[in-house]
Amino acid sequence: RTPDQLREIGARGLKLSPRHQVMVERYLTGWKEIEYEVVRDGADTCITICNMENFDPMGMHTGDSIVVAPSQTLSDKEYQMLRTASLKIIRALKIEGGCNVQLALDPSSFGYYIIEVNPRVSRSSALASKATGYPIARVASKIAIGLRLDEIPNAVTQKTLACFEPALDYIVVKIPRWPFDKFTLADRRITTQMKATGEVMAIDRSFEGGLLKAIRSLEIGQVGLRPKNADQLTDMEIESGLAQATDQRLFLIAEAFHRGLLVQEVADLSGVDSWFLTKIQRLVQFEDRLRAQWRLFRPFESLGEEAQALLADAKRRGFADRHIADVLAVQEGHVRGWVRALGLAPVYKMVDTCAAEFEAATPYFYSCYEKEGETVSG
């Protein structure tokens, strides 16, 4: 815990080691984990494709962590500092093509460490490509045959070049998919050894909307944030589940807020940044408010103005019809009927690598509940 203790333990280790060697690693548990996807060509042109922030702090495999892109809790100084470091790394290693840089950032200072550098197209590269619309593997292949970034056209816009850094006007949330529903006797604790066998990715205009979409996409029978066995959990079990990460920690965080724990209390137990926790707390508070107002949704045939406003707010926040039905203890068909009657329908926004700055030839779309979409008919 202190430099003096390290010297004492190190001296003892050197004395006892047959090779007179010891390995010293910095204890980084609780630090933020940040990733940058970087591309460099033979002319030394470097760009960052996407930066991603782990919802969970250091201490678990990044493949087992919820990931958000772009990062949400970094200051501009922190973002630029880590971006500059990532560009320096790919240049120093003379990597031509794609590269994934993982860094640990001290949340209480500007100190950081390089965790890992992957000079290849990785699992994170696939996530970054889908999140931004920038085809990292395709561009890396073009660089491998000698093309420069300013010679490779953007496959989405077909007007800009691959040397333009993608711009995101939405939020992407990735949640791992663990196989504990099939391996019921397996150790559910999440540590530095990856246990996830898949992952889901969701896109929305807000972190809350993307998080709820991703949860529904996991196909684990979960439509909201509260755990299925919430009524059977004790306060001690919840606190233990916050301190030791498992596949259920996200849902235990929501249950902790439902039981009245403060953001700082949950942050101290879990190590998750307060920004993410505040967003989850607001979702839980809105769900509790909606549940408390269930009488406004009776009778089913007609809704008053207050009920209509609550329903519209729920859809904007990313609540699915089934989620609302569960909260109000009504049938999903009733909610769907109310949504249709109020004219609440999703609009579709583009993933086009340039935040709609240029016209896109081959974009793809995500849905959200806003006033204007970006689809063009005809």
N, C-alpha and C positions, 0 to 999 in steps of 0.2 A: 504493500500500500504506500510505502515511502521509499525514497532513494536509499536511505540507510538500510532498510530491510532488504531491498534488492541486492545491495552489495554483500550483505551478510549471507543471504541465500545463494547468491551467485558464487561466492568464494567456497561455500560448502559443496555446491554442485561440482565445481571444477576439481575440488580435492577428491571427491568420490567417483568422478567419471573416469572410466578406463582410458578414454581418449583425451581427457582434460578439456572437454568441450561442454558448453551448455547452450541451449537455444533460448533466447529471450524474446518474448512477444509482448507487444503493448496491449493492455486490457482496454478494449474499445466498446464493451457492451454498454448499450444505452446511447451511443452516438448515432447520428443520422446516417443512413446509407443512400448515396446518390450515384446515379449512373449517367454516363454520357455516351452516346453513339456518335462516333467521329469517322469521317471519310477523308482520305488524302490521296492525291494523284501524283504522277511522276514529276510534275512541275512544282511540287511542294505547296499546292493549293489545298488548304484544309478547311473543312466546314463541320459544324456540329449538326447532326440530323435531328436529335431529340435528347432532352434530358429527362430523367425519370427519378422519382423519389419513392423510397420504400415507406409505406405506412408504418411498418414495424421497425423498431430500432435495431442496431447491430446486435448480433447474438443468434441469428437464425440465417439459414441459407436463403439467398435472394429469390430462389425458385419457390420457396415456401412463404414468401412475404407478399402481402398486398402491395401493388405498385400503382402509382399515380403519375400520369404524364400530361402536361409538363409539371415540374415541381411546383408546389403550392406554398411552402413555408420558408423558402430561401429569400433573403434580402437580395437586392440587386448586386451588392458588393460580394456576397457569398456566391451568387450564381456566376458572376463574371470571373471571380477568382478560380472556381472549380473548372469553368469552361476553358480559361487560359491554361490551366494545368493540364487538362486533357489534350489540348492542341499541342502543347510542348512535349507531352509524352509520345504522341504518335509521330511527331517530327524526330524526336531523339532516337526512337526505335527504327526510324526509316521505314515505317509500314506503308505500303501502297495498297489501298483498298479500304475495307471496313474494319473498325476496331471498337471494342467495348471497353470502357474504362469505369471501374467501380471505385468509389472513394468514400471514406468515413469522415464525417464532419462533426466536430465538437459543437453541440448546441449552445454552449455557454461562451464560446470564443470563436476566433477565425482559424483555429488549428484544424488541420486535416491530414489524413494519411491515405496513400494509395493502397487499396486492398488487393486489386487484381486487374490485370490487363489481358484481354482476349483478342489477339490479332487475327480475328476471323469473324465470319458470320455466325452468331450464336443464337440462343433462344431469345435473349434480350433484343437482338437485331431484328428477329422476326416480329416481335412485339412493336418495336419502334417503327418498322416498315408499315405495319398495318395501322398503327396509330397516326402516322403522319401522311401516309400515301406515297412516301418516298421509297422506291424499290432499291434497297441497299444492296441486295445480292446481285441484282441486274447491273447496277452501277459499278460494283466491285469487279464484276466479270469484264465490263468494258475497260476499266482501268488496267486489268491484267493483260489485255491485248494491246495496251499502249495508248489508249485514248486519255485525253485530259478532261477534267470536269466541265470545262467550257466548250467541249466538243460533243458532249452527251446531252441530247434533248430530254427535257422533262416529259416522261411518258403520260402524265396526267393532263398537263396544260397543253403540251405540244407546241408551246410558244416560248417558255422560259428554258433555261439550261440547268443542268444538274449542279452547277456551282452556287445556286441560290439556296440558302438555308430555309427549310420548311417553316411556316408560321401556323400556329394552332389557335383557333378561336373557340375551342371546346376542351373538355376534359376527358381523358381516357382512364379507366380503372380496370386493373387486372387482379383477379382473385384466383389463387391456386385451387385445384380440385384434388382432394385427398381421397384415397380408396378405403377409408376406415368403415364405410358402409358394407364392404365386402370382407375386410380383415378386421373383424370386430374385436379380436383379442390383441391387436397390435398396440404398441405404445403410442399414444396420441400426442405426446409432447413434441413440440417443434423445436429443433436445435439446429446445429450447423450441418447436419446430414439431411439432404433433401429427401422428402417423403412424398411430395405431390407427384401425381402421375398425369396431370393435365392442368389446364388453366382456361379461364374464360376472360374475355375482354368486352367492355361495354363503353359506349361513347354517349355523352350528354353535354348539355350546356353548363351543368353544375356538377360538383363532386357528389352531392346527395343523389341526384338523378342517376349518375353513372354507377354509384355504389349499389343502389336498389336494383338496377337492371342486371348488374353482374351477379348479385345474390340469386335472382330468379333464374339466371342462366346456368347456375351450378347443377340444377336438376337434383336437389337434395330435399325437395318438398318444402323449401323455405321461401316465403314471399316477402317477409318483413325482417326486422332486425332482432326481435325478441326470440330467445331460444325456445324450442318446442316444449322443453321440460322446465320452463321458468318457475312454475308454481312449486316444483319439487326441490329447487335449489336453496340452500341456506346461504346466509350472508358470508359465512366463512368460505364456503365453496366458491362463491363468486370472486372474492378477494384472492383466493389461491389461484383461480383460473386467470385472473388478470396478471398476476406476478409471473406465472409460468405459462408460456405460450402453448396453446393447443390449437387444433382446427376450429375450436368453438370460441376463441377469445373475442372475435369481433362481436358475436352475439352476446357474450357475457358483459362486454363494455356497455351495450345498449341496456341490458338488464340492470347493470349497476346504476345507470342514470335513471332508469324507471324507479329504482328504490331510493333515489334521492342523493346519491353520491355526487360530489362536486367535480368539476373538470380537473382541478388540480390534484384532487385525491386519486382519480383514475390515472392521471398522467404519472404521478409518483409511483403507483403500483405497476403500471404497464410499460412506461417509457415512451408511449406514443405521444407525438406532438399535440399540444393543446389545440392547434387549429383544426386538426382532424376530429378531435374529441368534441369540440364545440359544435361542429357540423352534425355529428351523430346525436349529441344531446338535443339539438333543435329538432331533429327528426323524431326523437322519442317524445319530446314535449308536445309536438304537434299531434302525434298519434294519441297521446293521453288526452289532449284537448278534444280531438275528434271523438274518442270513445266516450268522453264525459258528455258530449252533446248529442248522444244517440237519439234522444227524444225528438230532436229537430227533424229527423228523417222518418218520422211516423206522422201520418199514414204514408204508405209507399206511393200512393197515386200522385201526390203533389208535394213539392218542396218549397218552403219559404225562402225569402231572399238570403237569410243567414246561412241556411243549409246549402243553398246554391253556391254562395261565396266560399264556404268551407270545402265543398266538393271540387270547385275549380282550383282552389289553392292546393289541395291534395294532388291533383293531376299535375300541376306545375312542379311540384316538389318531387315527382317521380313515382308516386304511389300507383300501383296497378289496381285494376278493378277488383281482383280477388283479395288484394291486401286491404282495400277499403271495406269490402264485404266482411272480412274476418274481424276487423276492428269494430264495425257497427253491428255485428251479429245478424247480418241479413244475407240473402242469397246473392251470388255474383250477378245473376240476371237482373236483379233490381238495380244494382249499381250501373250496369251497362245501359239499362234503359234511361236512367237519370242522365248519364253522360251524353247519350244521343239526344235526349230532349233539350239539353242545354247547349247543344252544338259544340261540345268539347271534342276536338279531333286533333290528332298529332299533325305537325308539319315536319318537313324533311329538310335537313341542312346538309351541306356538302363537306366532304373530306377531300380537299383539292390541293394540298401542300402550300397554299398561298393565302389562306384566310380570305378568299373571294376577291383578291386584288386583281387577278387575271381570270379570264374566261377559261373554264376547264372543259376538256374534250371527253375525258373518261374518269369522272369522279365517282365516288360511291357515297352513300347517304346514311344518316342516322336520324332517328325520330326524336322529337321533343315537343312539349306543349308550350309553344310560343305563338305569337300573332302572325308572323311572316315566315314562310319557308323559302327555300332556294331552288326548288325544282322549276323547270321550264317545260311547259307542255308544248307539243307540236315539234 
